[in-house]
Amino acid sequence: MAALRIEGFVIVSADGRLANARNVMPDELKIEGDKRFFTAALDRADLVVHGRHSGEEQPNAPQRRRLILTRHVAATAPDPSNPKALLWNPAGCPFEAACREAGVTSGMAAIIGGPGVFGMFMDRYDTFWLSIAPKVRIPDGRPCFPGVPARTPQQVLSAHGLVAGEAQLIDKDHDVSVTPWRRVS
């Protein structure tokens, strides 16, 4: 599906965590500059892809087409709580087929987590937007990617053929920057 760009988005703590031990994003990672960046990105997305613990918690969320990963369906099924969402089991249906069923064959698919979902797309990202909150630490929290904390998020992205672009400061008060990691052909 060459017409569909795959872009990942996450904000992580200084120790590469995206949630606490209960799989909940702590308030310390809900930083205004990153929220603005993330919201603008999702407003451009044609499809949002995430697991059952992830979501964007934004007013526009119900208007967005989405795939929600689950093992509770054989392949795909409508989400009974959201007419714009499709439940998707990757073991029973390829990503491209699920996208077609969701009505999306071009544009941008925004992958927003969690760790297993991010891991599924590591070799397919066109761009991964990694935001880092250097003043936040989440001991015993949930790592952002498979392989973290043994490796840093940056090392994981690099190992999958992505190259860091120039970091942009998106929240001066919290020293939060976002770096685009792009696949170089």
N, C-alpha and C positions, 0 to 999 in steps of 0.2 A: 504494500500500500504506500507507494512512493509519495503520493500526494498528502499523506498524513505525517506531520512532524510530531515527534515525541519529545516532550520537554518535562523534566522533573523539577519539583520545587520543595525545599525543606529549609527550616531554620533549626539550627542545632546549638547546643551549649558548647562551651569551650572543650568539653570532654566528649563531644560527638553524640550527645543524647538528644532525643526529640520528645521524650515523655518520661514521666516518673515510673516507678516500679509498678504502679497500678494502671499503666497504659494511658495516663491522662497528661496532656500537655500542661505543664505548670504555668501559672500566670507570669512568672519571670521570663518566659519565652514569648509571651504575647506582647510584642514590642510594636509600637505605633508605626514606625518607619517600615518595618517588615510587613505589617498588615496592609499598608497602602500599596507596597510593591506587589504583594501576593494578590490582593483584590484586583488590581489593574491587569495582572497576568491572567487571572481566571476570567475576567471580563472579555479577554481576547480569545479564550479557549473555546473550541468547538465541542470538546468532550472532556470530562473530568473522570479520572480513574483512581479509585482508592479502596482500601479495606474497610472492614466494619467499624474499626475504632477511629478512622480518619474522616475528616470532613472539614469544610471551611468555615462553618458557623457564621455565615454572612447573610444579609437580607436577600441578595440575588441568588443564593444557593438553590432554591426551588425551581428557578427558571433554567438551570443548567442541565444539559444532557449528561448522564453519568453512567459509568459501569462500576458496580460495587462487587468486589471479589468476595466469594463465599464458597463453602463446600456443601451448602444446604440445597443446592440445585444440581441437576445432572449436567447441564450445559449453560443455558440462559433461561431466565424467567422474568416477567415483569415484577418490579418492586411494588408490593401492595400499598406501601405508604407514600410512593412518589411516582406519578405518571411519567416523569422525565427520566427515571432511573431504570436500569436493567441489572438484575442480579446475574453475575457471571462466574462460572466455575472454569478456570483455565484448564483443568484436567479433562474437561469434557467438550471444550470449544476453543479453537484458536482465536487469538486476539483480533485478527482481521475479520473473522466471521462475526464476533461479538460487536465490533464497531459497525459493521453493515447492519446488523439487527438493531443497533441503537440509532441508525440513520445517519452515521457519520463516516464518510469515506475520504474526506480531505480536510485541510486546515490543521489545527493543533490539538493534540491530546495532552492534557496536563495530568501528570502522574503526581499525586500528592501524598502517597504513603499508605501504610506504614512500611516497616523495614522489609518484610517479605515482598510487598508489592514493588518497592524500589528495586529490590534485588532481581525480580523477574525481568526488568527492562534494562539492566546495566549495559548489555551489549547492543541496545537499540536506541538509546537516547541520542537525539540530535544535539540537544543542549540540556545540561542540568544546572539549575540555579541554586547554588549553595550559600545560604545566609548563615553567618556565624555570630553568636552573641558571646563575645569573649569574657564578659563579666559574670556569666551564669555557669554554674556547675550543677550537675544532677547526679550525685553519687548513686550507684545502683539503679540508674535509670535505664530506659529502653534505648539501645543504640539505633542510630539512624539507618545503617545498612548492615547486611550480613558481613562479618569480618571486622566490625568495629566492636570493641576498643583495641583489639590486637593491632589493628592498623587505623590510621586516621581516616576520616571521610575523604580527604584529599587523596590519600594513597589508594583508596579503593577506587575512586573515580579514575585516577591515572592508570591503574592496572587494567581498566576496561577501555582504554584507548581514548579517554577524554583529556583535553588540554585546557588548562586554566587561562581565562582571559583576564582582563583588567578588573579588579575589584572596584565596586562602587559603594561609597558610604551612604547608607540609607537611613540611619538614625544616629545622629551625632551624640545625643545625650547618653546612649547606651553603647557607643562605638560599634554598632552593627553594620557589617558590610555584606554585600552579595557579590558572588563571583560566578560568572558564566563559565561552565565547563563544556567545551564543544568538541564534537567528533570531527577530526580532521581526516579527510579522505586521501 
